[in-house]
Every structure is written in C-alpha cells, then in structure tokens.
C-alpha cells in the first residue's frame, strides 16, 4: 500500500477543544490559554482529485510523520485480522450458553490467529506450492 501524505500542525478551536484543554490541565497545571498543537494527517493518493482520508493525532508534535502514518493506517491491519478471525477461524461460530464455553472458544481462536501470524512472519517457514 502506497499513498501521499501531508502533515499539518494546528491548534484546534471551538468550545469542545477549549473545554478538553482546560480539563486536561488538572489541579497542579496552570492553563495559559493556549491550546495544544495537534497533527492533522491528510492522505491524497496521486490518482485521486481530492484527499481521501483525514486524521487528527494527539501524539506529541515532534513525532515523526512516518510514525503518524503507520498508526493511522493501523486500522487496515486490525480490520484484516478481525475479518480473518471471524471468517477464517470461526470467531463468530460459537453457539454455547456459558461464559466458560465462550472463553474457551475465543482462547482457541486467538491461539490459532497467533500461530498463523507467526507462521506468516517466519521467513524459514515451508509454504506448499
């Protein structure tokens, strides 16, 4: 997956941002009236006529843009893993009625997911032709 990204550093405005900054100040911190800097990440693929994705990051402003992009696109990986758990490993196939049964089912599905992930990441693993 490749794309073009732009990072902008902004200070959010509005009542919600102001209230959040004041509440985050807490007891010992004296709020000086300046809202904290946030990073806005914009994805604009070369073949598109307009940006396709926007994220606002609460990471520190000195966080490398590559890290902000990696965290923003982590959602794709999570959705892919969830789809594999559900459709490939049967996470949604449990029809029992007890907490213990559900817990055993989810534990085994999670162990299978971990095994498959380790196999996929192992460069020495034999893959059938």
N, CA, C and O atoms as CSV, one atom per row, in Angstrom:
chain,resi,resn,atom,element,x,y,z
A,1,UNK,N,N,0.840,-1.170,0.000
A,1,UNK,CA,C,0.000,0.000,0.000
A,1,UNK,C,C,0.887,1.236,0.000
A,1,UNK,O,O,1.773,1.383,0.842
A,2,UNK,N,N,0.635,2.117,-0.957
A,2,UNK,CA,C,1.364,3.376,-1.008
A,2,UNK,C,C,0.388,4.519,-1.217
A,2,UNK,O,O,-0.696,4.336,-1.770
A,3,UNK,N,N,0.781,5.679,-0.775
A,3,UNK,CA,C,-0.048,6.861,-0.933
A,3,UNK,C,C,0.805,8.083,-0.635
A,3,UNK,O,O,1.959,7.961,-0.225
A,4,UNK,N,N,0.236,9.250,-0.842
A,4,UNK,CA,C,0.889,10.503,-0.488
A,4,UNK,C,C,0.217,11.062,0.756
A,4,UNK,O,O,-1.002,10.989,0.907
A,5,UNK,N,N,1.032,11.623,1.645
A,5,UNK,CA,C,0.507,12.180,2.892
A,5,UNK,C,C,1.074,13.569,3.120
A,5,UNK,O,O,2.196,13.876,2.717
A,6,UNK,N,N,0.291,14.388,3.761
A,6,UNK,CA,C,0.735,15.705,4.211
A,6,UNK,C,C,0.408,15.820,5.690
A,6,UNK,O,O,-0.645,15.369,6.141
A,7,UNK,N,N,1.313,16.422,6.435
A,7,UNK,CA,C,1.089,16.639,7.869
A,7,UNK,C,C,1.044,18.137,8.126
A,7,UNK,O,O,1.921,18.887,7.696
A,8,UNK,N,N,0.014,18.552,8.830
A,8,UNK,CA,C,-0.163,19.956,9.187
A,8,UNK,C,C,-0.239,20.046,10.703
A,8,UNK,O,O,-0.851,19.197,11.352
A,9,UNK,N,N,0.383,21.073,11.267
A,9,UNK,CA,C,0.317,21.263,12.705
A,9,UNK,C,C,-0.638,22.419,12.985
A,9,UNK,O,O,-0.440,23.536,12.507
A,10,UNK,N,N,-1.666,22.133,13.757
A,10,UNK,CA,C,-2.725,23.110,14.009
A,10,UNK,C,C,-3.026,23.181,15.503
A,10,UNK,O,O,-2.632,22.310,16.277
A,11,UNK,N,N,-3.718,24.217,15.876
A,11,UNK,CA,C,-4.279,24.335,17.220
A,11,UNK,C,C,-5.795,24.299,17.051
A,11,UNK,O,O,-6.374,25.247,16.521
A,12,UNK,N,N,-6.447,23.224,17.491
A,12,UNK,CA,C,-7.897,23.124,17.322
A,12,UNK,C,C,-8.611,24.283,18.009
A,12,UNK,O,O,-8.145,24.804,19.023
A,13,UNK,N,N,-9.729,24.671,17.449
A,13,UNK,CA,C,-10.521,25.755,18.025
A,13,UNK,C,C,-11.924,25.252,18.328
A,13,UNK,O,O,-12.322,24.179,17.875
A,14,UNK,N,N,-12.658,26.026,19.090
A,14,UNK,CA,C,-14.034,25.668,19.402
A,14,UNK,C,C,-14.200,25.363,20.875
A,14,UNK,O,O,-13.234,25.218,21.624
A,15,UNK,N,N,-15.456,25.271,21.260
A,15,UNK,CA,C,-15.781,25.065,22.673
A,15,UNK,C,C,-15.302,23.716,23.190
A,15,UNK,O,O,-14.813,23.618,24.316
A,16,UNK,N,N,-15.442,22.660,22.357
A,16,UNK,CA,C,-15.039,21.336,22.820
A,16,UNK,C,C,-13.533,21.264,23.036
A,16,UNK,O,O,-13.081,20.710,24.038
A,17,UNK,N,N,-12.742,21.820,22.103
A,17,UNK,CA,C,-11.282,21.808,22.255
A,17,UNK,C,C,-10.863,22.623,23.473
A,17,UNK,O,O,-9.969,22.219,24.218
A,18,UNK,N,N,-11.498,23.749,23.671
A,18,UNK,CA,C,-11.186,24.594,24.815
A,18,UNK,C,C,-11.505,23.881,26.125
A,18,UNK,O,O,-10.697,23.900,27.053
A,19,UNK,N,N,-12.673,23.256,26.207
A,19,UNK,CA,C,-13.067,22.537,27.416
A,19,UNK,C,C,-12.123,21.365,27.683
A,19,UNK,O,O,-11.731,21.129,28.826
A,20,UNK,N,N,-11.760,20.629,26.625
A,20,UNK,CA,C,-10.853,19.491,26.792
A,20,UNK,C,C,-9.484,19.943,27.292
A,20,UNK,O,O,-8.885,19.279,28.138
A,21,UNK,N,N,-8.984,21.071,26.775
A,21,UNK,CA,C,-7.685,21.575,27.213
A,21,UNK,C,C,-7.741,22.013,28.673
A,21,UNK,O,O,-6.801,21.773,29.430
A,22,UNK,N,N,-8.827,22.649,29.070
A,22,UNK,CA,C,-8.956,23.097,30.452
A,22,UNK,C,C,-9.068,21.920,31.406
A,22,UNK,O,O,-8.483,21.936,32.489
A,23,UNK,N,N,-9.827,20.887,31.004
A,23,UNK,CA,C,-9.973,19.702,31.853
A,23,UNK,C,C,-8.680,18.911,31.939
A,23,UNK,O,O,-8.372,18.335,32.982
A,24,UNK,N,N,-7.917,18.878,30.844
A,24,UNK,CA,C,-6.648,18.146,30.838
A,24,UNK,C,C,-5.620,18.825,31.723
A,24,UNK,O,O,-4.677,18.189,32.195
A,25,UNK,N,N,-5.805,20.124,31.946
A,25,UNK,CA,C,-4.866,20.862,32.788
A,25,UNK,C,C,-4.786,20.307,34.195
A,25,UNK,O,O,-3.711,20.302,34.794
A,26,UNK,N,N,-5.880,19.847,34.727
A,26,UNK,CA,C,-5.897,19.242,36.053
A,26,UNK,C,C,-5.651,20.238,37.170
A,26,UNK,O,O,-5.783,21.447,36.984
A,27,UNK,N,N,-5.296,19.719,38.322
A,27,UNK,CA,C,-5.165,20.543,39.505
A,27,UNK,C,C,-3.884,21.355,39.571
A,27,UNK,O,O,-3.947,22.555,39.838
A,28,UNK,N,N,-2.711,20.746,39.336
A,28,UNK,CA,C,-1.441,21.444,39.530
A,28,UNK,C,C,-1.016,22.258,38.322
A,28,UNK,O,O,-0.155,23.128,38.452
A,29,UNK,N,N,-1.580,22.011,37.168
A,29,UNK,CA,C,-1.170,22.670,35.940
A,29,UNK,C,C,-1.948,23.967,35.768
A,29,UNK,O,O,-3.178,23.966,35.818
A,30,UNK,N,N,-1.244,25.065,35.568
A,30,UNK,CA,C,-1.899,26.349,35.327
A,30,UNK,C,C,-2.047,26.527,33.825
A,30,UNK,O,O,-1.056,26.694,33.114
A,31,UNK,N,N,-3.269,26.491,33.347
A,31,UNK,CA,C,-3.524,26.603,31.915
A,31,UNK,C,C,-3.314,28.043,31.481
A,31,UNK,O,O,-3.867,28.965,32.081
A,32,UNK,N,N,-2.502,28.241,30.421
A,32,UNK,CA,C,-2.137,29.578,29.987
A,32,UNK,C,C,-3.017,30.119,28.863
A,32,UNK,O,O,-2.739,31.200,28.342
A,33,UNK,N,N,-4.051,29.412,28.481
A,33,UNK,CA,C,-4.976,29.888,27.452
A,33,UNK,C,C,-4.600,29.514,26.039
A,33,UNK,O,O,-5.339,29.841,25.110
A,34,UNK,N,N,-3.471,28.834,25.835
A,34,UNK,CA,C,-3.041,28.430,24.504
A,34,UNK,C,C,-3.359,26.954,24.330
A,34,UNK,O,O,-2.926,26.110,25.115
A,35,UNK,N,N,-4.117,26.662,23.292
A,35,UNK,CA,C,-4.480,25.273,23.036
A,35,UNK,C,C,-3.260,24.501,22.518
A,35,UNK,O,O,-2.412,25.079,21.838
A,36,UNK,N,N,-3.163,23.206,22.833
A,36,UNK,CA,C,-2.006,22.420,22.412
A,36,UNK,C,C,-2.000,22.179,20.896
A,36,UNK,O,O,-3.046,22.166,20.246
A,37,UNK,N,N,-0.807,21.992,20.364
A,37,UNK,CA,C,-0.641,21.717,18.933
A,37,UNK,C,C,-1.041,20.269,18.665
A,37,UNK,O,O,-0.690,19.365,19.422
A,38,UNK,N,N,-1.768,20.068,17.595
A,38,UNK,CA,C,-2.170,18.736,17.136
A,38,UNK,C,C,-1.693,18.553,15.701
A,38,UNK,O,O,-1.511,19.526,14.969
A,39,UNK,N,N,-1.493,17.312,15.308
A,39,UNK,CA,C,-1.086,16.997,13.946
A,39,UNK,C,C,-2.301,16.542,13.166
A,39,UNK,O,O,-3.019,15.638,13.595
A,40,UNK,N,N,-2.534,17.166,12.018
A,40,UNK,CA,C,-3.574,16.720,11.100
A,40,UNK,C,C,-2.870,16.018,9.955
A,40,UNK,O,O,-2.017,16.602,9.288
A,41,UNK,N,N,-3.225,14.776,9.730
A,41,UNK,CA,C,-2.643,13.980,8.655
A,41,UNK,C,C,-3.665,13.885,7.532
A,41,UNK,O,O,-4.828,13.558,7.768
A,42,UNK,N,N,-3.228,14.171,6.312
A,42,UNK,CA,C,-4.105,14.152,5.145
A,42,UNK,C,C,-3.535,13.155,4.148
A,42,UNK,O,O,-2.356,13.223,3.801
A,43,UNK,N,N,-4.379,12.219,3.682
A,43,UNK,CA,C,-3.969,11.276,2.646
A,43,UNK,C,C,-4.561,11.720,1.315
A,43,UNK,O,O,-5.767,11.941,1.203
A,44,UNK,N,N,-3.698,11.849,0.304
A,44,UNK,CA,C,-4.135,12.279,-1.026
A,44,UNK,C,C,-3.412,11.429,-2.057
A,44,UNK,O,O,-2.329,11.801,-2.508
A,45,UNK,N,N,-3.996,10.278,-2.447
A,45,UNK,CA,C,-3.357,9.429,-3.457
A,45,UNK,C,C,-3.173,10.175,-4.775
A,45,UNK,O,O,-3.964,11.055,-5.116
A,46,UNK,N,N,-2.128,9.816,-5.509
A,46,UNK,CA,C,-1.778,10.502,-6.755
A,46,UNK,C,C,-2.900,10.428,-7.782
A,46,UNK,O,O,-3.094,11.376,-8.542
A,47,UNK,N,N,-3.632,9.341,-7.822
A,47,UNK,CA,C,-4.677,9.165,-8.841
A,47,UNK,C,C,-6.009,9.815,-8.477
A,47,UNK,O,O,-6.934,9.810,-9.290
A,48,UNK,N,N,-6.126,10.368,-7.286
A,48,UNK,CA,C,-7.372,10.982,-6.828
A,48,UNK,C,C,-7.363,12.484,-7.070
A,48,UNK,O,O,-6.305,13.111,-7.127
A,49,UNK,N,N,-8.564,13.055,-7.213
A,49,UNK,CA,C,-8.681,14.502,-7.430
A,49,UNK,C,C,-8.821,15.278,-6.129
A,49,UNK,O,O,-8.737,16.506,-6.125
A,50,UNK,N,N,-9.035,14.569,-5.028
A,50,UNK,CA,C,-9.188,15.212,-3.726
A,50,UNK,C,C,-8.659,14.268,-2.646
A,50,UNK,O,O,-8.531,13.068,-2.890
A,51,UNK,N,N,-8.353,14.784,-1.470
A,51,UNK,CA,C,-7.900,13.911,-0.378
A,51,UNK,C,C,-8.944,12.848,-0.039
A,51,UNK,O,O,-10.148,13.080,-0.147
A,52,UNK,N,N,-8.458,11.682,0.372
A,52,UNK,CA,C,-9.360,10.568,0.690
A,52,UNK,C,C,-9.420,10.243,2.174
A,52,UNK,O,O,-10.296,9.490,2.599
A,53,UNK,N,N,-8.522,10.785,2.964
A,53,UNK,CA,C,-8.542,10.482,4.390
A,53,UNK,C,C,-7.951,11.596,5.219
A,53,UNK,O,O,-7.009,12.270,4.801
A,54,UNK,N,N,-8.515,11.783,6.401
A,54,UNK,CA,C,-8.047,12.794,7.345
A,54,UNK,C,C,-7.974,12.171,8.725
A,54,UNK,O,O,-8.860,11.410,9.113
A,55,UNK,N,N,-6.924,12.487,9.468
A,55,UNK,CA,C,-6.786,12.037,10.846
A,55,UNK,C,C,-6.265,13.188,11.680
A,55,UNK,O,O,-5.448,13.974,11.199
A,56,UNK,N,N,-6.711,13.306,12.899
A,56,UNK,CA,C,-6.120,14.262,13.838
A,56,UNK,C,C,-5.425,13.430,14.911
A,56,UNK,O,O,-6.007,12.503,15.473
A,57,UNK,N,N,-4.187,13.775,15.178
A,57,UNK,CA,C,-3.361,12.990,16.081
A,57,UNK,C,C,-3.123,13.746,17.368
A,57,UNK,O,O,-2.863,14.949,17.357
A,58,UNK,N,N,-3.213,13.040,18.467
A,58,UNK,CA,C,-2.901,13.606,19.769
A,58,UNK,C,C,-1.503,13.196,20.217
A,58,UNK,O,O,-1.143,13.379,21.380
A,59,UNK,N,N,-0.709,12.638,19.289
A,59,UNK,CA,C,0.684,12.325,19.589
A,59,UNK,C,C,1.464,13.631,19.739
A,59,UNK,O,O,1.019,14.665,19.240
A,60,UNK,N,N,2.599,13.609,20.404
A,60,UNK,CA,C,3.399,14.837,20.522
A,60,UNK,C,C,3.757,15.382,19.137
A,60,UNK,O,O,3.965,14.601,18.209
A,61,UNK,N,N,3.833,16.704,18.981
A,61,UNK,CA,C,4.102,17.292,17.661
A,61,UNK,C,C,5.445,16.894,17.061
A,61,UNK,O,O,5.614,16.978,15.845
A,62,UNK,N,N,6.401,16.466,17.874
A,62,UNK,CA,C,7.700,16.068,17.330
A,62,UNK,C,C,7.745,14.600,16.892
A,62,UNK,O,O,8.808,14.096,16.532
A,63,UNK,N,N,6.592,13.910,16.921
A,63,UNK,CA,C,6.522,12.534,16.440
A,63,UNK,C,C,6.791,12.521,14.936
A,63,UNK,O,O,6.189,13.305,14.202
A,64,UNK,N,N,7.688,11.643,14.458
A,64,UNK,CA,C,7.961,11.592,13.015
A,64,UNK,C,C,6.682,11.298,12.221
A,64,UNK,O,O,5.833,10.518,12.652
A,65,UNK,N,N,6.565,11.932,11.065
A,65,UNK,CA,C,5.371,11.765,10.226
A,65,UNK,C,C,5.192,10.297,9.839
A,65,UNK,O,O,4.061,9.823,9.730
A,66,UNK,N,N,6.289,9.576,9.632
A,66,UNK,CA,C,6.195,8.152,9.274
A,66,UNK,C,C,5.468,7.373,10.365
A,66,UNK,O,O,4.688,6.469,10.066
A,67,UNK,N,N,5.717,7.715,11.620
A,67,UNK,CA,C,5.036,7.033,12.722
A,67,UNK,C,C,3.554,7.394,12.763
A,67,UNK,O,O,2.712,6.536,13.028
A,68,UNK,N,N,3.236,8.653,12.503
A,68,UNK,CA,C,1.828,9.071,12.498
A,68,UNK,C,C,1.080,8.333,11.384
A,68,UNK,O,O,-0.048,7.886,11.590
A,69,UNK,N,N,1.703,8.204,10.202
A,69,UNK,CA,C,1.081,7.478,9.085
A,69,UNK,C,C,0.891,6.013,9.457
A,69,UNK,O,O,-0.166,5.438,9.198
A,70,UNK,N,N,1.912,5.403,10.064
A,70,UNK,CA,C,1.814,3.988,10.441
A,70,UNK,C,C,0.656,3.760,11.408
A,70,UNK,O,O,-0.093,2.795,11.256
A,71,UNK,N,N,0.500,4.634,12.400
A,71,UNK,CA,C,-0.587,4.497,13.365
A,71,UNK,C,C,-1.943,4.739,12.703
A,71,UNK,O,O,-2.921,4.062,13.021
A,72,UNK,N,N,-2.003,5.703,11.783
A,72,UNK,CA,C,-3.271,5.992,11.109
A,72,UNK,C,C,-3.718,4.813,10.249
A,72,UNK,O,O,-4.906,4.494,10.198
A,73,UNK,N,N,-2.778,4.174,9.581
A,73,UNK,CA,C,-3.123,3.062,8.689
A,73,UNK,C,C,-3.206,1.729,9.427
A,73,UNK,O,O,-3.502,0.702,8.816
A,74,UNK,N,N,-2.948,1.735,10.736
A,74,UNK,CA,C,-3.036,0.507,11.531
A,74,UNK,C,C,-4.456,-0.061,11.506
A,74,UNK,O,O,-4.648,-1.264,11.687
A,75,UNK,N,N,-5.427,0.783,11.285
A,75,UNK,CA,C,-6.821,0.330,11.245
A,75,UNK,C,C,-7.019,-0.738,10.184
A,75,UNK,O,O,-7.769,-1.690,10.396
A,76,UNK,N,N,-6.348,-0.591,9.033
A,76,UNK,CA,C,-6.472,-1.593,7.969
A,76,UNK,C,C,-6.010,-2.949,8.477
A,76,UNK,O,O,-6.674,-3.955,8.227
A,77,UNK,N,N,-4.890,-2.999,9.179
A,77,UNK,CA,C,-4.350,-4.250,9.703
A,77,UNK,C,C,-5.316,-4.870,10.717
A,77,UNK,O,O,-5.539,-6.080,10.715
A,78,UNK,N,N,-5.880,-4.030,11.576
A,78,UNK,CA,C,-6.815,-4.521,12.591
A,78,UNK,C,C,-8.062,-5.091,11.927
A,78,UNK,O,O,-8.534,-6.162,12.309
A,79,UNK,N,N,-8.597,-4.386,10.936
A,79,UNK,CA,C,-9.784,-4.883,10.236
A,79,UNK,C,C,-9.486,-6.180,9.499
A,79,UNK,O,O,-10.327,-7.078,9.463
A,80,UNK,N,N,-8.298,-6.287,8.911
A,80,UNK,CA,C,-7.916,-7.520,8.216
A,80,UNK,C,C,-7.835,-8.683,9.202
A,80,UNK,O,O,-8.337,-9.770,8.917
A,81,UNK,N,N,-7.208,-8.465,10.360
A,81,UNK,CA,C,-7.102,-9.527,11.363
A,81,UNK,C,C,-8.476,-9.935,11.887
A,81,UNK,O,O,-8.739,-11.123,12.075
A,82,UNK,N,N,-9.343,-8.970,12.120
A,82,UNK,CA,C,-10.686,-9.287,12.616
A,82,UNK,C,C,-11.463,-10.110,11.588
A,82,UNK,O,O,-12.159,-11.061,11.941
A,83,UNK,N,N,-11.337,-9.735,10.314
A,83,UNK,CA,C,-12.011,-10.493,9.251
A,83,UNK,C,C,-11.478,-11.925,9.196
A,83,UNK,O,O,-12.248,-12.867,9.009
A,84,UNK,N,N,-10.157,-12.092,9.358
A,84,UNK,CA,C,-9.565,-13.431,9.372
A,84,UNK,C,C,-10.058,-14.225,10.583
A,84,UNK,O,O,-10.378,-15.408,10.460
A,85,UNK,N,N,-10.120,-13.576,11.760
A,85,UNK,CA,C,-10.626,-14.250,12.952
A,85,UNK,C,C,-12.067,-14.708,12.760
A,85,UNK,O,O,-12.436,-15.816,13.148
A,86,UNK,N,N,-12.859,-13.857,12.169
A,86,UNK,CA,C,-14.282,-14.129,12.035
A,86,UNK,C,C,-14.579,-15.161,10.951
A,86,UNK,O,O,-15.285,-16.139,11.198
A,87,UNK,N,N,-14.050,-14.947,9.774
A,87,UNK,CA,C,-14.408,-15.805,8.646
A,87,UNK,C,C,-13.483,-17.003,8.496
A,87,UNK,O,O,-13.939,-18.094,8.153
A,88,UNK,N,N,-12.203,-16.818,8.746
A,88,UNK,CA,C,-11.262,-17.911,8.542
A,88,UNK,C,C,-11.117,-18.848,9.723
A,88,UNK,O,O,-10.855,-20.037,9.542
A,89,UNK,N,N,-11.286,-18.327,10.935
A,89,UNK,CA,C,-11.039,-19.131,12.131
A,89,UNK,C,C,-12.284,-19.380,12.970
A,89,UNK,O,O,-12.209,-20.091,13.973
A,90,UNK,N,N,-13.415,-18.821,12.592
A,90,UNK,CA,C,-14.674,-19.138,13.254
A,90,UNK,C,C,-14.960,-18.412,14.543
A,90,UNK,O,O,-15.641,-18.951,15.416
A,91,UNK,N,N,-14.457,-17.202,14.685
A,91,UNK,CA,C,-14.731,-16.449,15.910
A,91,UNK,C,C,-16.228,-16.287,16.150
A,91,UNK,O,O,-16.676,-16.319,17.296
A,92,UNK,N,N,-16.995,-16.117,15.098
A,92,UNK,CA,C,-18.438,-15.894,15.246
A,92,UNK,C,C,-19.266,-17.175,15.202
A,92,UNK,O,O,-20.488,-17.102,15.080
A,93,UNK,N,N,-18.637,-18.348,15.298
A,93,UNK,CA,C,-19.370,-19.607,15.213
A,93,UNK,C,C,-19.800,-20.168,16.563
A,93,UNK,O,O,-20.434,-21.222,16.613
A,94,UNK,N,N,-19.471,-19.496,17.643
A,94,UNK,CA,C,-19.816,-20.021,18.968
A,94,UNK,C,C,-21.320,-19.911,19.194
A,94,UNK,O,O,-21.915,-18.852,18.995
A,95,UNK,N,N,-21.927,-21.031,19.615
A,95,UNK,CA,C,-23.362,-21.042,19.879
A,95,UNK,C,C,-23.682,-21.564,21.273
A,95,UNK,O,O,-24.814,-21.962,21.546
A,96,UNK,N,N,-22.698,-21.564,22.144
A,96,UNK,CA,C,-22.910,-22.052,23.505
A,96,UNK,C,C,-23.632,-21.031,24.358
A,96,UNK,O,O,-24.023,-19.960,23.894
A,97,UNK,N,N,-23.798,-21.397,25.626
A,97,UNK,CA,C,-24.548,-20.531,26.532
A,97,UNK,C,C,-23.768,-20.145,27.783
A,97,UNK,O,O,-24.271,-19.387,28.613
A,98,UNK,N,N,-22.562,-20.649,27.928
A,98,UNK,CA,C,-21.844,-20.369,29.170
A,98,UNK,C,C,-20.652,-19.459,28.920
A,98,UNK,O,O,-20.084,-19.423,27.828
A,99,UNK,N,N,-20.295,-18.732,29.958
A,99,UNK,CA,C,-19.114,-17.878,29.897
A,99,UNK,C,C,-17.866,-18.733,29.668
A,99,UNK,O,O,-16.996,-18.372,28.875
A,100,UNK,N,N,-17.787,-19.854,30.360
A,100,UNK,CA,C,-16.613,-20.725,30.233
A,100,UNK,C,C,-16.480,-21.256,28.817
A,100,UNK,O,O,-15.375,-21.291,28.273
A,101,UNK,N,N,-17.575,-21.666,28.215
A,101,UNK,CA,C,-17.525,-22.161,26.838
A,101,UNK,C,C,-17.097,-21.078,25.859
A,101,UNK,O,O,-16.268,-21.306,24.979
A,102,UNK,N,N,-17.685,-19.880,26.032
A,102,UNK,CA,C,-17.299,-18.770,25.158
A,102,UNK,C,C,-15.828,-18.432,25.347
A,102,UNK,O,O,-15.120,-18.179,24.372
A,103,UNK,N,N,-15.359,-18.426,26.598
A,103,UNK,CA,C,-13.967,-18.113,26.894
A,103,UNK,C,C,-13.033,-19.131,26.250
A,103,UNK,O,O,-12.009,-18.750,25.684
A,104,UNK,N,N,-13.362,-20.402,26.325
A,104,UNK,CA,C,-12.538,-21.437,25.683
A,104,UNK,C,C,-12.506,-21.232,24.174
A,104,UNK,O,O,-11.447,-21.328,23.555
A,105,UNK,N,N,-13.655,-20.953,23.586
A,105,UNK,CA,C,-13.745,-20.752,22.136
A,105,UNK,C,C,-12.870,-19.576,21.700
A,105,UNK,O,O,-12.079,-19.702,20.765
A,106,UNK,N,N,-13.007,-18.456,22.363
A,106,UNK,CA,C,-12.232,-17.264,21.996
A,106,UNK,C,C,-10.744,-17.499,22.223
A,106,UNK,O,O,-9.919,-17.033,21.437
A,107,UNK,N,N,-10.391,-18.210,23.283
A,107,UNK,CA,C,-8.986,-18.504,23.552
A,107,UNK,C,C,-8.379,-19.345,22.440
A,107,UNK,O,O,-7.266,-19.067,21.991
A,108,UNK,N,N,-9.093,-20.363,21.993
A,108,UNK,CA,C,-8.570,-21.220,20.919
A,108,UNK,C,C,-8.478,-20.471,19.594
A,108,UNK,O,O,-7.515,-20.650,18.848
A,109,UNK,N,N,-9.459,-19.643,19.297
A,109,UNK,CA,C,-9.410,-18.857,18.064
A,109,UNK,C,C,-8.236,-17.884,18.113
A,109,UNK,O,O,-7.548,-17.703,17.108
A,110,UNK,N,N,-7.998,-17.262,19.252
A,110,UNK,CA,C,-6.883,-16.330,19.396
A,110,UNK,C,C,-5.547,-17.054,19.273
A,110,UNK,O,O,-4.618,-16.530,18.657
A,111,UNK,N,N,-5.439,-18.234,19.840
A,111,UNK,CA,C,-4.209,-19.023,19.720
A,111,UNK,C,C,-3.961,-19.399,18.256
A,111,UNK,O,O,-2.824,-19.355,17.785
A,112,UNK,N,N,-5.021,-19.767,17.546
A,112,UNK,CA,C,-4.876,-20.092,16.117
A,112,UNK,C,C,-4.422,-18.863,15.326
A,112,UNK,O,O,-3.581,-18.974,14.434
A,113,UNK,N,N,-4.970,-17.708,15.648
A,113,UNK,CA,C,-4.568,-16.469,14.978
A,113,UNK,C,C,-3.095,-16.171,15.246
A,113,UNK,O,O,-2.362,-15.798,14.330
A,114,UNK,N,N,-2.659,-16.333,16.487
A,114,UNK,CA,C,-1.256,-16.091,16.827
A,114,UNK,C,C,-0.349,-17.060,16.072
A,114,UNK,O,O,0.695,-16.657,15.559
A,115,UNK,N,N,-0.735,-18.323,16.002
A,115,UNK,CA,C,0.046,-19.325,15.269
A,115,UNK,C,C,0.164,-18.953,13.798
A,115,UNK,O,O,1.258,-18.992,13.234
A,116,UNK,N,N,-0.946,-18.595,13.175
A,116,UNK,CA,C,-0.916,-18.231,11.761
A,116,UNK,C,C,-0.084,-16.969,11.523
A,116,UNK,O,O,0.627,-16.880,10.523
A,117,UNK,N,N,-0.165,-16.014,12.416
A,117,UNK,CA,C,0.633,-14.796,12.273
A,117,UNK,C,C,2.120,-15.108,12.378
A,117,UNK,O,O,2.913,-14.599,11.585
A,118,UNK,N,N,2.509,-15.934,13.340
A,118,UNK,CA,C,3.916,-16.311,13.471
A,118,UNK,C,C,4.397,-17.098,12.258
A,118,UNK,O,O,5.526,-16.903,11.806
A,119,UNK,N,N,3.567,-17.976,11.729
A,119,UNK,CA,C,3.930,-18.714,10.512
A,119,UNK,C,C,4.106,-17.769,9.328
A,119,UNK,O,O,5.026,-17.932,8.527
A,120,UNK,N,N,3.231,-16.793,9.226
A,120,UNK,CA,C,3.285,-15.849,8.112
A,120,UNK,C,C,4.541,-14.975,8.201
A,120,UNK,O,O,5.101,-14.598,7.172
A,121,UNK,N,N,4.986,-14.650,9.414
A,121,UNK,CA,C,6.149,-13.785,9.598
A,121,UNK,C,C,7.479,-14.536,9.594
A,121,UNK,O,O,8.536,-13.913,9.495
A,122,UNK,N,N,7.443,-15.852,9.700
A,122,UNK,CA,C,8.674,-16.666,9.756
A,122,UNK,C,C,9.240,-16.844,8.353
A,122,UNK,O,O,8.594,-17.477,7.517
A,123,UNK,N,N,10.439,-16.301,8.063
A,123,UNK,CA,C,10.992,-16.437,6.717
A,123,UNK,C,C,11.412,-17.861,6.387
A,123,UNK,O,O,11.559,-18.197,5.212
A,124,UNK,N,N,11.609,-18.704,7.392
A,124,UNK,CA,C,12.047,-20.087,7.156
A,124,UNK,C,C,10.877,-21.062,7.014
A,124,UNK,O,O,11.092,-22.238,6.720
A,125,UNK,N,N,9.675,-20.603,7.214
A,125,UNK,CA,C,8.521,-21.495,7.184
A,125,UNK,C,C,8.321,-22.055,5.778
A,125,UNK,O,O,8.377,-21.324,4.789
A,126,UNK,N,N,8.091,-23.348,5.709
A,126,UNK,CA,C,7.853,-24.005,4.432
A,126,UNK,C,C,6.429,-23.733,3.980
A,126,UNK,O,O,5.472,-23.976,4.715
A,127,UNK,N,N,6.302,-23.230,2.768
A,127,UNK,CA,C,4.964,-22.992,2.219
A,127,UNK,C,C,4.748,-23.924,1.061
A,127,UNK,O,O,5.599,-24.021,0.176
A,128,UNK,N,N,3.605,-24.625,1.046
A,128,UNK,CA,C,3.340,-25.552,-0.058
A,128,UNK,C,C,3.165,-24.788,-1.374
A,128,UNK,O,O,2.692,-23.652,-1.410
A,129,UNK,N,N,3.568,-25.465,-2.450
A,129,UNK,CA,C,3.470,-24.827,-3.774
A,129,UNK,C,C,2.072,-24.800,-4.304
A,129,UNK,O,O,1.838,-24.297,-5.403
